[in-house]
Structures are given as structure tokens and as C-alpha cells.
Amino acid sequence: MNTKVTIAGVEFQNPIMEASGTFGSGMEYSEFVDLNKLGAVVTKGVANVPWPGNPTPRIAEVKSGMLNAIGLQNPGVEVFCERDLKFLEQYKDAKVVVNVCGHSAEEYIEVVDRLADEKRVDMLEINISCPNVKEGGIAFGQDPKAVEEITRLVKAHAKQPIVMKLSPNVTDIKVMAKAAEAGGADAISLINTLTGMKIDVERQSFVLANKTGGMSGPAVHPIAVRMVYECASTVSIPIIGMGGISTWEDAIEMMLAGATAVSIGTANFYNPTATLDILGGMKEYMERKGIEDINDIIGIVK
């Protein structure tokens, strides 16, 4: 039974990753999950300099999910290389995908250049839901011209394959997928969180200090499946599907819609072993259905 999948020439031992920002760099979860059994460890967002993130409170539970407004808090690329990448050197079987964030093209490129010769970095995931400070704060991922431009600029500097992480907070996700492909992306990942809000009716105030936050969890899964399906029908590059995956059925559904690999996010917060639980369920499904190669189910539902 083959569970290996290949994205942009990088072979993963299975299609299971965890979504950026829900797993640190694996250090915190390593006592619950054997990282060597994952297809890849996807790190939290890394910027060129330390980012303090948003004021608290910045996480709120909502029906069938959660809101977060962390603000991509991170210690910066130098600490990341010295601490996180060094930690991940002991896990040779899992690939390492580094999520990169920035407020301008120059900030993205600075991180990409710094990571270019890091042997432990197998792939870069570019978070284009960051606010573009030069365009008045609109996210890079909400303007197809900006998506294509930042993709092209990053691709020109990257030594590793690049995955553009798409925001669902757009009118037509297919337009953004095509823009990323046109810019030279090796793959795309979707969906990032949906913008949401929660108000405390007793205090009559916003629950999050930031007022709005990114909605994730089981409630967004049907939206994510639809968007992955639409993009798979539009572009020819591989897709990493994510959004509300909490069971093996969710992961299989995402692959049937067209994803080559899947990322588990919010489920990690209430089930630290969610990634391997889901992988186990997928293997049992393959045995029950007589599926010899996981690649045979990718995008077969038309």
C-alpha cells in the first residue's frame, strides 16, 4: 500500500501535514506525536524580524470552530534557524515546510534569501494573507495582480519549491489560484482562515482585542472542500488542502476533491494526536476499499 505523494519534486511519505500556526515547529507536540511519521512539519509563520503579534485576548471559541487574531507573532528568521530548524534536524523522515510572512515584497524576499541554503528546509509556504503595507493594508492575497507579482518575485529568489497559501476572503478563489500559477508557483495551499467576529452580549463588547479574527475549525470544512475542488478544476499545479479537517473522512474528502496532500489545523488544539489518528483512518479506508496507491483517489470526483 503506497501512501507517498509528490509535490514539485519533493516526495512525502504520506499526505498528512499540520497547518501553519497550529503546531509551532513541532517542538511542543513532539511528546504527543512522532514527527517522523508525518508527511511534513509545517512551521509557524516566519518573518525577517521578530513580530510581537496582536494584543490579547486573541483567541475565542465559537460554534464548531475558533477565531484567532494572533497577528503572526514570531521570533524572526534568525532565531527560527538557530532554534527551530536545529530541533527538526533529528526528524529525518518528515519533510519541513517553512511558512513565510511579510508586510512587503522586500520582507518576504529577505526571509526567502536567508532560508535558501538551509538544508533542512524542503519547501516554502508563502502566506499572502499578510497586510501589504505599501497598498494601504489590503492583503496580498486579495488582489490577483499582487498575488502574481509576489509569487514571481519570491520564485526568482527561492532555492526551494514555493507553495502560495491562498486566502478564502475573496470574490473568486479560482482567479487567485490562476494568478499564483501564472506567477510561477510550484503548488498552492488553501484555505487560510475566513474573517469572523464575536461579540460578548453581556459585556456588549468585542471578544477579541483585534475585533475580527480568522475563523477555522469544522464549520469551514464544506467551504474549503468547494474551494479546493474549484481550484483543482482550474490550475494544473498540486494543491495542499486544509480547512476544518478533523477526521479521516474529512481528509479523504479533500483528496477526492483534488488535493494531493492535506493539512490539519484546529483539530490539533483539542486532539494533540489528530494528525496520526487521521493518517491511521486513511490507511484503514485504503485497505477496506482495496486502494493500493493513495494517488489514485486524488481528484476523482468530477
C-alpha positions as a printed NumPy array, in Angstrom:
array([[  0.   ,   0.   ,   0.   ],
       [  1.556,   3.294,  -1.116],
       [  0.871,   6.486,   0.842],
       [  3.671,   8.539,  -0.729],
       [  2.759,  11.719,  -2.604],
       [  4.983,  14.079,  -4.579],
       [  4.645,  17.85 ,  -4.818],
       [  7.036,  19.856,  -7.013],
       [  9.595,  17.066,  -6.97 ],
       [  9.505,  16.688,  -3.184],
       [  8.381,  13.233,  -2.034],
       [  6.381,  12.999,   1.194],
       [  5.984,   9.637,   2.918],
       [  2.266,  10.364,   3.335],
       [ -0.097,  13.273,   2.583],
       [ -0.504,  14.407,   6.204],
       [  0.847,  17.778,   7.34 ],
       [ -0.325,  20.187,  10.015],
       [ -1.45 ,  23.709,   9.251],
       [  0.911,  26.577,   9.967],
       [  0.331,  28.301,  13.284],
       [ -1.332,  25.321,  14.975],
       [  1.749,  23.224,  15.752],
       [  4.61 ,  25.623,  16.438],
       [  7.578,  23.978,  14.733],
       [  6.663,  20.609,  16.219],
       [  8.595,  21.058,  19.444],
       [  5.504,  21.435,  21.616],
       [  3.746,  18.474,  20.013],
       [  6.708,  16.094,  19.83 ],
       [  5.782,  14.481,  23.165],
       [  2.365,  13.558,  21.733],
       [  3.196,  12.894,  18.065],
       [  6.142,  11.086,  16.496],
       [  7.068,  13.791,  13.987],
       [  8.911,  11.185,  11.907],
       [  5.535,   9.671,  10.984],
       [  4.176,  12.878,   9.422],
       [  4.448,  13.7  ,   5.74 ],
       [  5.762,  17.112,   6.728],
       [  6.08 ,  19.522,   9.608],
       [  4.751,  22.93 ,   8.539],
       [  6.206,  25.645,  10.742],
       [  4.539,  28.697,  12.173],
       [  4.935,  31.873,  10.108],
       [  8.477,  33.258,   9.991],
       [  9.26 ,  36.929,   9.308],
       [ 12.503,  38.771,   8.668],
       [ 12.443,  40.318,  12.164],
       [ 10.538,  39.439,  15.371],
       [  6.81 ,  40.276,  15.279],
       [  5.047,  40.899,  18.617],
       [  1.613,  39.938,  17.317],
       [ -1.722,  41.437,  18.294],
       [ -2.88 ,  42.479,  21.78 ],
       [ -4.813,  39.978,  23.883],
       [ -7.393,  38.47 ,  24.065],
       [ -6.726,  36.978,  20.663],
       [ -8.381,  33.543,  20.654],
       [-12.088,  32.82 ,  21.053],
       [-14.078,  29.624,  20.824],
       [-17.13 ,  29.729,  18.545],
       [-19.671,  27.126,  17.478],
       [-17.843,  24.354,  15.56 ],
       [-14.587,  26.269,  15.445],
       [-12.446,  29.081,  16.768],
       [-11.405,  32.632,  15.985],
       [ -7.795,  33.705,  16.23 ],
       [ -6.113,  37.071,  15.851],
       [ -2.578,  36.118,  16.89 ],
       [ -1.078,  38.504,  14.377],
       [  1.657,  36.099,  13.254],
       [  3.717,  36.545,  16.414],
       [  7.148,  35.015,  15.802],
       [ 10.763,  35.477,  16.929],
       [ 12.128,  36.217,  13.447],
       [ 14.111,  34.149,  10.973],
       [ 17.46 ,  34.173,  12.806],
       [ 16.045,  32.643,  15.992],
       [ 13.984,  30.263,  13.862],
       [ 17.072,  28.948,  12.071],
       [ 19.101,  28.646,  15.235],
       [ 16.395,  27.059,  17.398],
       [ 13.581,  25.511,  15.354],
       [ 15.48 ,  24.157,  12.364],
       [ 18.132,  22.768,  14.679],
       [ 15.409,  20.93 ,  16.626],
       [ 13.929,  19.498,  13.419],
       [ 17.264,  18.037,  12.305],
       [ 16.565,  14.964,  14.437],
       [ 13.432,  14.093,  12.429],
       [ 14.752,  12.962,   9.063],
       [ 11.634,  11.152,   7.783],
       [  9.311,  14.17 ,   7.786],
       [  9.852,  16.978,   5.31 ],
       [  9.993,  20.574,   6.566],
       [  7.789,  23.258,   5.035],
       [  8.541,  26.766,   6.315],
       [  5.689,  29.262,   6.304],
       [  6.934,  32.747,   5.35 ],
       [  5.156,  36.02 ,   6.15 ],
       [  5.863,  39.679,   5.428],
       [  4.346,  43.144,   5.06 ],
       [  6.145,  43.907,   1.802],
       [  7.845,  42.08 ,  -1.048],
       [ 11.209,  43.051,   0.436],
       [ 10.347,  41.401,   3.771],
       [  9.292,  38.14 ,   2.112],
       [ 12.424,  38.08 ,  -0.026],
       [ 14.691,  38.699,   2.963],
       [ 13.357,  35.549,   4.651],
       [ 13.444,  33.51 ,   1.436],
       [ 17.066,  34.525,   0.814],
       [ 18.026,  33.644,   4.401],
       [ 16.467,  30.169,   4.082],
       [ 17.895,  29.458,   0.621],
       [ 20.864,  27.426,   1.817],
       [ 19.24 ,  25.805,   4.859],
       [ 19.451,  22.077,   4.094],
       [ 16.578,  21.174,   6.446],
       [ 14.078,  23.336,   4.529],
       [ 12.361,  21.289,   1.814],
       [  9.65 ,  23.719,   0.747],
       [  8.384,  27.254,   1.427],
       [  4.743,  28.133,   2.043],
       [  4.175,  31.822,   1.356],
       [  1.418,  33.341,   3.5  ],
       [ -0.159,  36.007,   1.298],
       [ -2.885,  36.837,   3.804],
       [ -0.482,  39.365,   5.333],
       [ -1.405,  43.064,   5.01 ],
       [  0.51 ,  44.796,   2.206],
       [  1.656,  47.984,   3.93 ],
       [  2.522,  49.69 ,   0.642],
       [ -1.028,  49.196,  -0.636],
       [ -2.827,  50.558,   2.411],
       [ -3.099,  47.286,   4.318],
       [ -5.032,  45.144,   1.819],
       [ -3.81 ,  41.533,   1.971],
       [ -1.542,  40.434,  -0.879],
       [ -3.912,  37.531,  -1.467],
       [ -6.964,  39.696,  -2.159],
       [ -5.657,  41.217,  -5.391],
       [ -4.808,  38.871,  -8.296],
       [ -2.158,  41.257,  -9.648],
       [ -0.482,  41.33 ,  -6.234],
       [ -0.695,  37.517,  -5.996],
       [  1.036,  37.091,  -9.342],
       [  3.654,  39.737,  -8.588],
       [  4.639,  38.475,  -5.126],
       [  4.712,  34.902,  -6.455],
       [  7.039,  35.877,  -9.288],
       [  9.34 ,  37.868,  -7.001],
       [  9.581,  35.104,  -4.398],
       [ 10.065,  32.423,  -7.052],
       [ 13.002,  34.376,  -8.504],
       [ 14.794,  34.19 ,  -5.137],
       [ 13.717,  30.822,  -3.737],
       [ 16.002,  27.81 ,  -3.883],
       [ 13.195,  25.55 ,  -2.612],
       [  9.791,  24.961,  -4.293],
       [  7.185,  27.534,  -3.258],
       [  3.584,  26.968,  -2.202],
       [  1.332,  30.022,  -2.241],
       [ -1.204,  29.924,   0.612],
       [ -4.466,  31.403,  -0.631],
       [ -6.976,  33.43 ,   1.355],
       [-10.669,  32.492,   1.059],
       [-11.675,  36.105,   1.737],
       [-12.033,  36.862,  -1.968],
       [-14.794,  37.016,  -4.565],
       [-13.421,  34.184,  -6.711],
       [-10.73 ,  31.809,  -5.403],
       [-10.116,  30.466,  -8.925],
       [ -8.823,  33.866, -10.064],
       [ -6.275,  33.867,  -7.225],
       [ -5.211,  30.299,  -7.984],
       [ -4.63 ,  31.171, -11.638],
       [ -2.663,  34.271, -10.626],
       [ -0.388,  32.184,  -8.385],
       [  0.144,  29.663, -11.176],
       [  0.891,  32.457, -13.639],
       [  3.485,  33.851, -11.22 ],
       [  5.326,  30.539, -11.188],
       [  4.034,  28.874,  -8.013],
       [  5.008,  25.221,  -7.683],
       [  1.838,  24.498,  -5.695],
       [ -0.947,  26.253,  -3.799],
       [ -2.421,  25.628,  -0.355],
       [ -5.938,  26.55 ,   0.72 ],
       [ -7.879,  27.651,   2.55 ],
       [ -6.498,  30.076,   5.078],
       [ -8.962,  31.326,   7.705],
       [-12.229,  33.152,   6.98 ],
       [-12.657,  36.567,   8.604],
       [-15.113,  36.448,  11.502],
       [-16.214,  38.32 ,  14.604],
       [-17.629,  37.523,  18.048],
       [-19.348,  39.952,  20.415],
       [-19.914,  39.337,  24.132],
       [-23.58 ,  40.192,  24.627],
       [-23.3  ,  40.61 ,  28.411],
       [-20.304,  42.936,  28.279],
       [-21.535,  44.389,  24.978],
       [-18.011,  44.443,  23.631],
       [-15.805,  42.591,  21.156],
       [-14.379,  39.323,  22.434],
       [-11.135,  39.768,  20.5  ],
       [ -8.97 ,  42.836,  21.077],
       [ -8.492,  42.975,  17.301],
       [-12.31 ,  42.941,  16.827],
       [-12.024,  40.463,  13.933],
       [-10.169,  37.184,  13.677],
       [ -9.619,  34.207,  11.426],
       [-12.335,  31.558,  11.638],
       [-11.183,  27.94 ,  11.457],
       [-12.457,  24.534,  12.501],
       [-15.108,  22.042,  11.336],
       [-17.611,  24.758,  10.359],
       [-15.413,  25.951,   7.476],
       [-14.747,  22.493,   6.028],
       [-17.509,  22.428,   3.371],
       [-16.334,  25.842,   2.129],
       [-12.747,  24.601,   1.96 ],
       [-13.737,  21.469,   0.025],
       [-15.642,  23.572,  -2.502],
       [-12.713,  25.943,  -2.99 ],
       [-10.192,  23.108,  -3.361],
       [-12.458,  21.473,  -5.938],
       [-12.8  ,  24.725,  -7.885],
       [ -9.049,  25.336,  -7.901],
       [ -8.262,  21.738,  -8.865],
       [-10.522,  22.227, -11.875],
       [ -8.736,  25.468, -12.796],
       [ -4.982,  25.005, -12.324],
       [ -2.564,  22.2  , -13.137],
       [ -0.233,  22.64 , -10.137],
       [ -0.681,  20.495,  -6.983],
       [ -2.925,  21.598,  -4.119],
       [ -2.474,  21.165,  -0.376],
       [ -5.993,  21.205,   1.058],
       [ -6.882,  22.462,   4.518],
       [ -9.813,  23.898,   6.411],
       [-11.702,  22.149,   9.191],
       [-10.161,  18.708,   8.724],
       [-10.776,  16.828,  11.967],
       [-11.418,  13.232,  10.838],
       [-10.02 ,  10.817,   8.272],
       [-13.264,  11.234,   6.313],
       [-12.563,  14.97 ,   6.028],
       [ -9.052,  14.285,   4.724],
       [-10.218,  11.711,   2.163],
       [-12.977,  14.093,   1.053],
       [-10.39 ,  16.817,   0.461],
       [ -8.263,  14.492,  -1.656],
       [-11.262,  13.304,  -3.655],
       [-11.92 ,  16.991,  -4.397],
       [ -8.414,  17.366,  -5.832],
       [ -5.883,  17.869,  -3.035],
       [ -2.574,  15.994,  -3.261],
       [ -1.901,  16.474,   0.463],
       [ -3.847,  17.79 ,   3.449],
       [ -3.079,  19.957,   6.48 ],
       [ -4.728,  19.56 ,   9.884],
       [ -5.065,  22.732,  11.94 ],
       [ -7.618,  23.489,  14.637],
       [ -8.102,  19.791,  15.483],
       [ -4.591,  19.805,  16.998],
       [ -5.805,  22.089,  19.776],
       [ -8.349,  19.649,  21.178],
       [ -6.719,  16.418,  19.998],
       [ -2.905,  16.591,  20.03 ],
       [ -2.671,  13.276,  18.137],
       [ -5.156,  14.313,  15.429],
       [ -2.586,  14.115,  12.62 ],
       [ -1.64 ,  10.474,  13.224],
       [ -5.212,   9.481,  14.109],
       [ -6.334,  10.798,  10.721],
       [ -3.459,   9.047,   8.939],
       [ -4.429,   5.765,  10.582],
       [ -8.04 ,   6.163,   9.474],
       [ -6.965,   6.913,   5.909],
       [ -4.86 ,   3.745,   5.786],
       [ -7.804,   1.669,   7.057],
       [-10.01 ,   3.251,   4.381],
       [ -7.476,   2.307,   1.701],
       [ -7.395,  -1.301,   2.932],
       [-11.182,  -1.529,   3.07 ],
       [-11.596,  -0.075,  -0.412],
       [ -8.702,  -2.046,  -1.915],
       [ -6.815,   1.138,  -2.798],
       [ -3.155,   0.3  ,  -3.406],
       [ -1.972,   3.856,  -4.098],
       [ -3.301,   6.981,  -2.344],
       [ -2.637,   8.958,  -5.523],
       [ -5.402,   7.015,  -7.272],
       [ -8.113,   8.897,  -5.359],
       [ -6.838,  12.446,  -5.981],
       [ -9.483,  14.499,  -7.768],
       [-11.535,  11.553,  -8.971],
       [-14.844,  13.179,  -8.065],
       [-15.727,  15.407, -11.02 ]])
